[in-house]
Amino acid sequence: MTAKAPTILATSMGLNRAREPWQPGPVFDYAVELARPTGTPKLCLLATAGGDQREIFKQFEAAFADHPTQLTHLSLFDKPSASDVARFLHEQDVIWVDRGSLVNLLAVWRAHELDKILRGCWQAGVVLAGESAGSLCWFTGGTTDSFGPVEAVPDGLGLLPYSNAVHFADRREQFHQLIADETLPAGYVTDAGAGLHFEGTELVAAISDRKNAGAYWVERSSDGTARETALEVRRLKRS
């Protein structure tokens, strides 16, 4: 089985990393439900944005040790860990992209043609999801601290024809200005603990794993300023 439509979960949430071992948040169960798997759900971790650090893979493995999920990962450093990357990714139910450097992630993915492969997975019904850089990558553009200071990046994968910002409480003023001066197109943003569920290119739900985590739509008004609209957010329950 596959998702009923091309599906993306673009979030500012994921694992509770304050726990030892890390604890999967409810967004993972939500993603698996959307994927409609047959048998044990297959969840693949892409940690490209963090440089494919072995410690990250170990932490995810520990987090999902007692979870009813078949966890795998694809590493691209120093060479791909799968002999047929496209086939491997198409066999997954959910592909989860971890946080880190958006700019580095995009460069490495394009070098290995993952931009094309992931578009194919999305169209085939594999649920694409992720946190922070794993949210930003699916959009036309967004804001990132990949260079140190937070800057606009206009060349995301473009599966979703909007801009995106994460950690919005810290980046609200700057993001508003980027929308107002048309550096970035209108877009969707999330506070820490919130996420966005898209089917095709349409937003169908805003979700959260904690109280008071918000999601918003920001667009340019006719007077040249940015206008922010709060979205209705559904709180996910922990299983």
Secondary structure as the mmCIF struct_conf table of DSSP 4:
data_model
#
loop_
_struct_conf.conf_type_id
_struct_conf.id
_struct_conf.beg_label_comp_id
_struct_conf.beg_label_asym_id
_struct_conf.beg_label_seq_id
_struct_conf.end_label_comp_id
_struct_conf.end_label_asym_id
_struct_conf.end_label_seq_id
BEND BEND1 LYS A 4 ALA A 5
STRN STRN1 THR A 7 THR A 11
BEND BEND2 SER A 12 SER A 12
STRN STRN2 LEU A 15 ASN A 16
TURN_TY1_P TURN_TY1_P1 ARG A 17 ALA A 18
BEND BEND3 ARG A 19 PRO A 21
STRN STRN3 GLN A 23 PRO A 24
TURN_TY1_P TURN_TY1_P2 PRO A 26 PRO A 26
HELX_RH_AL_P HELX_RH_AL_P1 VAL A 27 ALA A 35
BEND BEND4 THR A 38 THR A 40
STRN STRN4 LYS A 42 LEU A 46
HELX_RH_3T_P HELX_RH_3T_P1 THR A 48 GLY A 50
TURN_TY1_P TURN_TY1_P3 GLY A 51 GLY A 51
HELX_RH_AL_P HELX_RH_AL_P2 ARG A 54 ALA A 63
TURN_TY1_P TURN_TY1_P4 PHE A 64 ASP A 66
BEND BEND5 HIS A 67 THR A 69
STRN STRN5 GLN A 70 LEU A 74
BEND BEND6 PHE A 77 LYS A 79
BEND BEND7 SER A 81 ASP A 84
HELX_RH_AL_P HELX_RH_AL_P3 VAL A 85 HIS A 90
TURN_TY1_P TURN_TY1_P5 GLU A 91 GLU A 91
BEND BEND8 ASP A 93 ASP A 93
STRN STRN6 VAL A 94 VAL A 97
HELX_LH_PP_P HELX_LH_PP_P1 ASP A 98 ARG A 99
BEND BEND9 GLY A 100 GLY A 100
HELX_RH_AL_P HELX_RH_AL_P4 LEU A 102 ALA A 111
TURN_TY1_P TURN_TY1_P6 HIS A 112 GLU A 113
HELX_RH_AL_P HELX_RH_AL_P5 LEU A 114 ALA A 124
TURN_TY1_P TURN_TY1_P7 GLY A 125 GLY A 125
HELX_LH_PP_P HELX_LH_PP_P2 VAL A 126 VAL A 126
STRN STRN7 VAL A 127 GLU A 131
TURN_TY1_P TURN_TY1_P8 SER A 132 SER A 132
HELX_RH_AL_P HELX_RH_AL_P6 ALA A 133 LEU A 136
TURN_TY1_P TURN_TY1_P9 CYS A 137 TRP A 138
STRN STRN8 PHE A 139 THR A 144
TURN_TY1_P TURN_TY1_P10 SER A 146 PHE A 147
BEND BEND10 GLY A 148 PRO A 149
STRN STRN9 GLU A 151 VAL A 153
BEND BEND11 GLY A 156 GLY A 156
BEND BEND12 LEU A 159 LEU A 159
STRN STRN10 LEU A 160 ALA A 165
BEND BEND13 VAL A 166 HIS A 167
HELX_RH_AL_P HELX_RH_AL_P7 PHE A 168 ALA A 180
TURN_TY1_P TURN_TY1_P11 ASP A 181 GLU A 182
BEND BEND14 THR A 183 LEU A 184
BEND BEND15 ALA A 186 ALA A 186
STRN STRN11 GLY A 187 THR A 190
TURN_TY1_P TURN_TY1_P12 ALA A 192 GLY A 193
STRN STRN12 ALA A 194 GLU A 199
TURN_TY1_P TURN_TY1_P13 GLY A 200 THR A 201
STRN STRN13 GLU A 202 SER A 208
BEND BEND16 ASP A 209 ARG A 210
TURN_TY1_P TURN_TY1_P14 LYS A 211 ASN A 212
STRN STRN14 ALA A 215 ARG A 220
TURN_TY1_P TURN_TY1_P15 SER A 222 ASP A 223
BEND BEND17 GLY A 224 THR A 225
STRN STRN15 ALA A 226 ALA A 230
HELX_LH_PP_P HELX_LH_PP_P3 LEU A 231 GLU A 232
STRN STRN16 VAL A 233 ARG A 235
HELX_LH_PP_P HELX_LH_PP_P4 LEU A 236 ARG A 238
#
